[in-house]
Amino acid sequence: MSNGKKGARAAFSSVDMSNVDLSGANLPTVDLSYCVIKGAGMQKLEFLMADLPFTDLRGADMGRTDLHGVKLKRANLRNANLVGAVFSEVNV
């Protein structure tokens, strides 16, 4: 495993992933800009340095998610569960 240091960056720009369960996934540097991820299960997710600008995260369960270095410019977090989420060096 390269731990995200080798290979292409995962890019899912403008994809509808509403109600998908991503809980526990490790998605460093992923590009989810302009995605619709409403109501998704995202607990204990590792989103290190991910791009989420203009992403619709309404109602997503992001409890205990690591959002270190994530770009959230104009992301919609209305009614998202952010209890225990780690927001360090986040760009909003």
DSSP file (Angstrom, degrees, kcal/mol; ACC not computed):
  #  RESIDUE AA STRUCTURE BP1 BP2  ACC     N-H-->O    O-->H-N    N-H-->O    O-->H-N    TCO  KAPPA ALPHA  PHI   PSI    X-CA   Y-CA   Z-CA
    1    1 A M              0   0    0      0, 0.0     0, 0.0     0, 0.0     0, 0.0   0.000 360.0 360.0 360.0 145.0    0.0    0.0    0.0
    2    2 A S    >   -     0   0    0      4,-0.1     3,-1.7     3,-0.0     5,-0.0   0.516 360.0-134.0 -98.4  -6.1    1.2    3.5   -0.8
    3    3 A N  T 3  S-     0   0    0      1,-0.3     0, 0.0     2,-0.1     0, 0.0   0.847  73.2 -54.7  54.0  36.2   -0.9    5.3    1.9
    4    4 A G  T 3  S+     0   0    0      2,-0.2    -1,-0.3     1,-0.1     3,-0.0   0.523 118.8 108.4  80.6   5.8   -1.9    7.9   -0.7
    5    5 A K  S <  S+     0   0    0     -3,-1.7     2,-0.3     1,-0.0    -2,-0.1   0.633  77.8  37.6 -91.0 -14.5    1.7    8.8   -1.7
    6    6 A K  S    S+     0   0    0      2,-0.1    -2,-0.2     0, 0.0    -4,-0.1  -0.912  92.8  35.1-132.0 159.0    1.6    7.1   -5.1
    7    7 A G  S    S-     0   0    0     -2,-0.3     2,-0.1     2,-0.0     0, 0.0  -0.196  91.0 -39.3  92.4 176.0   -1.0    6.7   -7.8
    8    8 A A        -     0   0    0      1,-0.1     2,-0.3    -2,-0.1    -2,-0.1  -0.443  59.9-108.1 -79.6 150.2   -3.7    8.9   -9.2
    9    9 A R        -     0   0    0     -2,-0.1     2,-0.3     1,-0.1    -1,-0.1  -0.596  36.0-113.8 -75.5 133.9   -5.9   11.1   -7.0
   10   10 A A        -     0   0    0     18,-0.3    21,-2.4    -2,-0.3     2,-0.4  -0.546  37.3-172.1 -70.3 129.2   -9.5    9.8   -6.7
   11   11 A A  B     +a   31   0A   0     -2,-0.3    21,-0.2    19,-0.2    19,-0.1  -0.980  24.4 160.8-131.9 121.6  -11.9   12.2   -8.4
   12   12 A F    >   +     0   0    0     19,-3.2     3,-1.4    -2,-0.4    20,-0.1  -0.169  22.3 172.7-127.2  37.3  -15.7   12.0   -8.2
   13   13 A S  T 3   +     0   0    0      1,-0.2    21,-0.2    18,-0.1    19,-0.1  -0.191  66.8   3.8 -54.6 134.5  -16.6   15.6   -9.2
   14   14 A S  T 3  S+     0   0    0     19,-2.1     2,-0.3     1,-0.2    -1,-0.2   0.727  92.9 144.4  64.6  26.8  -20.3   16.2   -9.7
   15   15 A V    <   -     0   0    0     -3,-1.4    21,-2.0    18,-0.2     2,-0.8  -0.749  50.5-129.1 -96.8 143.1  -21.4   12.7   -8.7
   16   16 A D  B     +e   36   0B   0     -2,-0.3    21,-0.2    19,-0.2    19,-0.1  -0.832  37.4 159.9 -92.2 111.5  -24.6   12.0   -6.8
   17   17 A M    >   +     0   0    0     19,-3.5     3,-1.7    -2,-0.8    20,-0.1  -0.122  16.0 162.7-120.7  33.6  -23.8    9.8   -3.8
   18   18 A S  T 3   +     0   0    0      1,-0.3    21,-0.2    18,-0.2     3,-0.1  -0.281  69.1   2.9 -57.9 136.6  -26.9   10.5   -1.8
   19   19 A N  T 3  S+     0   0    0     19,-2.4    -1,-0.3     1,-0.2     2,-0.2   0.598  91.4 145.3  63.2  15.7  -27.5    8.0    1.0
   20   20 A V    <   -     0   0    0     -3,-1.7    21,-1.7    18,-0.2     2,-0.8  -0.597  50.3-127.6 -79.1 144.3  -24.4    6.0    0.3
   21   21 A D  B     +h   41   0C   0     -2,-0.2    21,-0.2    19,-0.2    19,-0.1  -0.844  40.9 157.7 -97.7 108.2  -22.6    4.5    3.3
   22   22 A L    >   +     0   0    0     19,-3.4     3,-2.2    -2,-0.8    20,-0.2   0.207  21.9 151.6-108.1  11.1  -19.0    5.6    3.3
   23   23 A S  T 3   +     0   0    0     18,-0.6    21,-0.2     1,-0.3    19,-0.1  -0.132  68.8   7.8 -52.3 132.9  -18.5    5.0    7.1
   24   24 A G  T 3  S+     0   0    0     19,-2.3    -1,-0.3     1,-0.2    21,-0.1   0.420  93.1 141.6  79.6  -1.2  -14.9    4.1    8.1
   25   25 A A    <   -     0   0    0     -3,-2.2    21,-2.4    18,-0.2     2,-0.6  -0.328  49.6-135.1 -72.6 156.6  -13.5    4.7    4.6
   26   26 A N  B     +k   46   0D   0     19,-0.2    21,-0.1    -3,-0.1    19,-0.1  -0.937  33.7 163.0-113.6 105.6  -10.1    6.3    4.1
   27   27 A L    >   +     0   0    0     19,-2.8     3,-1.2    -2,-0.6     2,-0.1  -0.485  10.1 177.3-124.5  60.6  -10.3    8.9    1.4
   28   28 A P  T 3  S-     0   0    0      0, 0.0   -18,-0.3     0, 0.0    21,-0.2  -0.422  71.5  -1.1 -68.8 141.5   -7.3   11.2    1.6
   29   29 A T  T 3  S+     0   0    0     19,-2.9    20,-0.1     1,-0.2    21,-0.1   0.559  89.4 158.8  59.1  15.1   -7.0   13.9   -1.1
   30   30 A V    <   -     0   0    0     -3,-1.2    21,-2.6    18,-0.2     2,-0.7  -0.360  39.1-133.2 -65.8 145.9  -10.2   12.8   -2.8
   31   31 A D  B     +ab  11  51A   0    -21,-2.4   -19,-3.2    19,-0.2    21,-0.2  -0.897  39.2 155.6-104.5 108.2  -12.0   15.3   -5.0
   32   32 A L    >   +     0   0    0     19,-3.1     3,-1.7    -2,-0.7    -1,-0.1  -0.054  20.2 155.0-118.1  28.8  -15.7   15.4   -4.3
   33   33 A S  T 3   +     0   0    0      1,-0.3   -19,-2.1    18,-0.1   -18,-0.2  -0.322  69.8   6.6 -63.5 139.8  -16.3   19.0   -5.5
   34   34 A Y  T 3  S+     0   0    0     19,-2.2    -1,-0.3     1,-0.2    21,-0.2   0.617  97.0 143.0  63.4  16.5  -19.9   19.7   -6.6
   35   35 A C    <   -     0   0    0     -3,-1.7    21,-2.8    18,-0.2     2,-0.6  -0.449  51.1-132.4 -80.8 158.1  -21.0   16.3   -5.4
   36   36 A V  B     +ef  16  56B   0    -21,-2.0   -19,-3.5    19,-0.2   -18,-0.2  -0.962  35.8 159.6-109.8 113.8  -24.4   15.6   -3.9
   37   37 A I    >   +     0   0    0     19,-3.2     3,-1.5    -2,-0.6   -18,-0.1  -0.167  16.0 164.4-127.4  37.0  -23.8   13.5   -0.7
   38   38 A K  T 3   +     0   0    0      1,-0.3   -19,-2.4    22,-0.1    21,-0.2  -0.316  68.3   0.1 -62.5 135.0  -27.1   14.2    1.1
   39   39 A G  T 3  S+     0   0    0     19,-2.0    -1,-0.3   -21,-0.2    21,-0.1   0.606  92.1 155.4  67.7  13.0  -28.0   11.8    3.9
   40   40 A A    <   -     0   0    0     -3,-1.5    21,-2.8    18,-0.2     2,-0.7  -0.382  48.5-118.9 -74.1 150.2  -24.8    9.7    3.5
   41   41 A G  B     +hi  21  61C   0    -21,-1.7   -19,-3.4    19,-0.2   -18,-0.6  -0.817  46.4 155.1 -87.0 115.3  -23.3    7.7    6.3
   42   42 A M    >   +     0   0    0     19,-2.6     3,-1.2    -2,-0.7    -1,-0.1  -0.009  12.3 151.4-133.8  29.4  -19.8    9.1    6.8
   43   43 A Q  T 3  S+     0   0    0      1,-0.3   -19,-2.3    22,-0.1    21,-0.2  -0.374  73.0   3.7 -68.4 142.6  -19.0    8.3   10.4
   44   44 A K  T 3  S+     0   0    0     19,-2.0    -1,-0.3   -21,-0.2     2,-0.2   0.769  92.1 158.1  55.7  30.4  -15.3    7.8   11.3
   45   45 A L    <   -     0   0    0     -3,-1.2    21,-2.7    18,-0.2     2,-0.7  -0.594  40.3-137.5 -82.8 144.4  -14.3    8.7    7.7
   46   46 A E  B     +kl  26  66D   0    -21,-2.4   -19,-2.8    -2,-0.2    21,-0.1  -0.899  30.4 165.9-105.8 105.4  -10.8   10.0    7.0
   47   47 A F    >   +     0   0    0     19,-2.4     3,-2.0    -2,-0.7    -1,-0.1  -0.174  14.4 174.0-108.0  35.7  -11.1   12.9    4.6
   48   48 A L  T 3  S-     0   0    0      1,-0.3   -19,-2.9   -20,-0.1   -18,-0.2  -0.228  71.1 -13.8 -56.5 122.7   -7.5   14.2    5.0
   49   49 A M  T 3  S+     0   0    0     19,-2.9    -1,-0.3   -21,-0.2    20,-0.1   0.730  96.6 158.5  60.2  26.0   -6.8   17.1    2.6
   50   50 A A    <   -     0   0    0     -3,-2.0    21,-2.6    18,-0.2     2,-0.6  -0.414  42.3-123.8 -80.1 156.3   -9.9   16.3    0.5
   51   51 A D  B     +bc  31  71A   0    -21,-2.6   -19,-3.1    19,-0.2    21,-0.1  -0.905  40.1 155.6-103.1 117.1  -11.7   18.8   -1.8
   52   52 A L    >   +     0   0    0     19,-2.8     3,-1.5    -2,-0.6    -1,-0.1  -0.050  15.1 153.5-128.9  31.8  -15.3   19.3   -1.0
   53   53 A P  T 3  S+     0   0    0      0, 0.0   -19,-2.2     0, 0.0   -18,-0.2  -0.406  75.3   2.5 -68.3 140.2  -16.1   22.8   -2.4
   54   54 A F  T 3  S+     0   0    0     19,-2.3     2,-0.3     1,-0.2    21,-0.2   0.689  95.0 151.3  61.5  20.4  -19.8   23.4   -3.4
   55   55 A T    <   -     0   0    0     -3,-1.5    21,-2.5    18,-0.2     2,-0.9  -0.651  47.1-131.3 -85.7 138.7  -20.6   19.8   -2.1
   56   56 A D  B     +fg  36  76B   0    -21,-2.8   -19,-3.2    -2,-0.3    21,-0.1  -0.797  38.2 159.3 -92.6 103.4  -24.1   19.2   -0.8
   57   57 A L    >   +     0   0    0     19,-2.4     3,-2.2    -2,-0.9    -1,-0.1   0.026  15.3 156.2-111.9  23.3  -23.7   17.4    2.5
   58   58 A R  T 3  S-     0   0    0      1,-0.3   -19,-2.0   -20,-0.1    21,-0.2  -0.292  74.1  -0.9 -57.2 127.5  -27.2   18.1    3.9
   59   59 A G  T 3  S+     0   0    0     19,-1.8    -1,-0.3     1,-0.2    21,-0.2   0.526  91.8 151.9  73.0   5.8  -28.2   15.6    6.6
   60   60 A A    <   -     0   0    0     -3,-2.2    21,-2.4    18,-0.2     2,-1.0  -0.423  48.8-127.2 -68.8 144.2  -25.0   13.6    6.2
   61   61 A D  B     +ij  41  81C   0    -21,-2.8   -19,-2.6    19,-0.2    21,-0.1  -0.797  42.2 159.4 -94.1  97.1  -23.8   11.7    9.3
   62   62 A M    >   +     0   0    0     19,-2.2     3,-1.7    -2,-1.0    -1,-0.1  -0.020  13.7 156.0-109.4  27.4  -20.2   12.9    9.7
   63   63 A G  T 3  S+     0   0    0      1,-0.3   -19,-2.0    22,-0.1    21,-0.2  -0.325  72.9   0.6 -59.1 132.4  -19.8   12.0   13.4
   64   64 A R  T 3  S+     0   0    0     19,-1.5     2,-0.3     1,-0.2    -1,-0.3   0.732  93.0 154.3  60.2  27.1  -16.2   11.5   14.4
   65   65 A T    <   -     0   0    0     -3,-1.7    21,-2.6   -21,-0.2     2,-0.8  -0.658  45.4-128.2 -84.5 140.6  -15.0   12.2   10.9
   66   66 A D  B     +lm  46  86D   0    -21,-2.7   -19,-2.4    -2,-0.3    21,-0.1  -0.807  31.0 172.3 -91.7 110.4  -11.4   13.5   10.4
   67   67 A L    >   +     0   0    0     19,-2.4     3,-1.7    -2,-0.8     2,-0.3  -0.130  14.5 160.3-109.2  34.3  -11.6   16.6    8.3
   68   68 A H  T 3  S-     0   0    0      1,-0.3   -19,-2.9    19,-0.1   -18,-0.2  -0.413  74.8  -7.0 -63.3 119.8   -8.0   17.7    8.6
   69   69 A G  T 3  S+     0   0    0     19,-2.8    -1,-0.3    -2,-0.3    21,-0.2   0.602  93.1 157.4  74.1  11.9   -7.0   20.1    5.8
   70   70 A V    <   -     0   0    0     -3,-1.7    21,-2.6    18,-0.3     2,-0.7  -0.417  41.2-132.1 -73.5 144.3  -10.3   19.7    4.0
   71   71 A K  B     +cd  51  91A   0    -21,-2.6   -19,-2.8    19,-0.2    21,-0.2  -0.880  32.3 166.9 -97.7 114.3  -11.5   22.4    1.6
   72   72 A L    >   +     0   0    0     19,-3.5     3,-2.4    -2,-0.7    20,-0.2   0.016   8.3 163.4-117.1  25.5  -15.2   23.2    2.3
   73   73 A K  T 3  S-     0   0    0     18,-0.4   -19,-2.3     1,-0.3   -18,-0.2  -0.270  79.5 -15.6 -54.3 118.2  -15.7   26.4    0.4
   74   74 A R  T 3  S+     0   0    0     18,-0.6    -1,-0.3   -21,-0.2     2,-0.2   0.683  93.2 157.0  57.8  24.0  -19.5   26.9    0.0
   75   75 A A    <   -     0   0    0     -3,-2.4     2,-0.8   -21,-0.2    -1,-0.2  -0.529  44.3-124.5 -72.0 146.1  -20.3   23.3    1.0
   76   76 A N  B     +g   56   0B   0    -21,-2.5   -19,-2.4    -2,-0.2    -1,-0.1  -0.847  38.1 164.8 -98.2 108.9  -23.8   22.9    2.4
   77   77 A L    >   +     0   0    0     -2,-0.8     3,-2.2   -21,-0.1   -18,-0.1   0.128  19.0 150.6-108.4  17.5  -23.6   21.3    5.8
   78   78 A R  T 3  S-     0   0    0      1,-0.3   -19,-1.8   -20,-0.1   -18,-0.2  -0.292  76.6  -3.3 -57.5 130.1  -27.2   22.0    6.9
   79   79 A N  T 3  S+     0   0    0      1,-0.2    -1,-0.3   -21,-0.2     2,-0.2   0.598  95.3 146.2  61.5  15.2  -28.5   19.4    9.3
   80   80 A A    <   -     0   0    0     -3,-2.2     2,-0.7   -21,-0.2    -1,-0.2  -0.588  54.5-120.1 -77.3 143.6  -25.3   17.3    9.0
   81   81 A N  B     +j   61   0C   0    -21,-2.4   -19,-2.2    -2,-0.2    -1,-0.1  -0.777  41.5 163.7 -84.0 114.1  -24.2   15.5   12.2
   82   82 A L    >   +     0   0    0     -2,-0.7     3,-2.0   -21,-0.1     2,-0.3   0.117  17.7 145.1-117.2  18.3  -20.8   16.8   13.0
   83   83 A V  T 3  S+     0   0    0      1,-0.3   -19,-1.5   -20,-0.1   -18,-0.1  -0.414  80.0   1.1 -63.1 121.0  -20.6   15.6   16.6
   84   84 A G  T 3  S+     0   0    0      1,-0.3    -1,-0.3    -2,-0.3     2,-0.1   0.486  93.7 147.5  81.0   2.7  -17.0   14.6   17.4
   85   85 A A    <   -     0   0    0     -3,-2.0     2,-0.6   -21,-0.2    -1,-0.3  -0.445  47.2-127.7 -70.5 145.6  -15.7   15.6   13.9
   86   86 A V  B     -m   66   0D   0    -21,-2.6   -19,-2.4    -2,-0.1     2,-0.7  -0.862  24.7-176.3-100.0 116.1  -12.2   17.0   13.8
   87   87 A F        +     0   0    0     -2,-0.6     2,-0.4   -21,-0.1   -19,-0.1  -0.849  19.8 151.6-112.3  92.4  -11.8   20.3   12.0
   88   88 A S  S    S-     0   0    0     -2,-0.7   -19,-2.8     1,-0.2   -18,-0.3  -0.989  70.8  -6.2-126.2 133.5   -8.2   21.3   11.9
   89   89 A E  S    S+     0   0    0     -2,-0.4     2,-0.3   -21,-0.2    -1,-0.2   0.842  87.6 168.6  55.5  37.8   -6.6   23.5    9.2
   90   90 A V        -     0   0    0    -21,-0.2     2,-0.7    -3,-0.1    -1,-0.2  -0.612  30.2-141.0 -82.3 139.4  -10.0   23.4    7.3
   91   91 A N  B      d   71   0A   0    -21,-2.6   -19,-3.5    -2,-0.3   -18,-0.4  -0.900 360.0 360.0-104.2 112.3  -10.3   25.9    4.4
   92   92 A V              0   0    0     -2,-0.7   -18,-0.6   -21,-0.2    -1,-0.1   0.388 360.0 360.0-115.9 360.0  -13.9   27.4    4.3
